[in-house]
């Protein structure tokens, strides 16, 4: 079953390679953009956990993906 919490977790997974590419860019603005992406990923982590509990939408897919996205 797919829900908003799983969607947020999947978005966080897609942010990982984007973060890494921007973090290692030699431009002066890259650290600020990487920090923003990290902040955005952190917010999605908080929000997906809150929504999964609040809306009682815990799924086996979410139980697997959330720890993967946290690493």
C-alpha positions, 0 to 999 in steps of 0.5 A: 500500500502506498501512502503519503509517508511512503512518498516522502520517504521515497523523495528522501531516497532520491535526494541522497544522490543529488545531495552527494553530487552538489556537496562535492561540487567545487563551487562556493554555493554548493555547501549552501545548497547541500545544506538546504537539501539536507535540511529538506531531507530531515524535514521529510524524515520527521514528517513521514514518521509523524504522518505514518503514526498520526494517520495509522498508515504504517506499512511493510514498505515504509518499515523497510524504506525508512531505515534505508532513507535514514542511512 
